[in-house]
Amino acid sequence: MIRKAHQAGSGRWKAPGWRHFLLWCTLLITPAVQAQDAYEIKAAFIFNFTKFISWPADMEQAGGDLHLCLFSSNPFGDYVYQLNGRKVRNFYLRVSQPAKVAELAGCHILFLADAQDAGRVVEQLAAQPVLTISDHDGFVQAGGGINLFPDNDRIRFDVNLQRLKGCGLDVSSKLLSLARQVY
């Protein structure tokens, strides 16, 4: 059940969760991004993406674990491991770092740190319900799901909606409205 709060003066009703997400986005993307803090912010983005993306119905109903995999390397340091075990909707987030492409079969969210691996891995996972994320230029144009990037001292993102829908993921229009570009 969603509690609704009245927005003063507007006559419109909004779910508190949506207001909190907008506040979170404003707070995170407004301050200047320092190199050491950029990946802390990106980890928070990844966690919040999971709140606005749905996996196929059978997986959503079953709940359980939602596996976040870091492929090639871990640019996040300890920041991403702070997400391990956190509850998001019907799931518990589990963080791992597979070393080989063959170990990616159980991933639901995949952060690709190495641009050289991205095209090959995205192509291999094209039919599977995996949210692919990277911070390399041109990732969504190359078939990836979400591309994080710096923009005027902020972290922004682009979304490849066609790719995400094609692999069975459903993306909230609220998340899409925050993207710089939707392909």
Helices and strands as residue ranges (DSSP letters): E 5-6, E 13-14, H 16-29, H 35-49, E 53-54, H 57-62, E 64-71, G 77-83, E 87-88, E 91-96, G 101-106, E 109-112, H 115-124, E 131-134, E 146-150, E 155-159, H 161-166, E 170-171, H 173-178
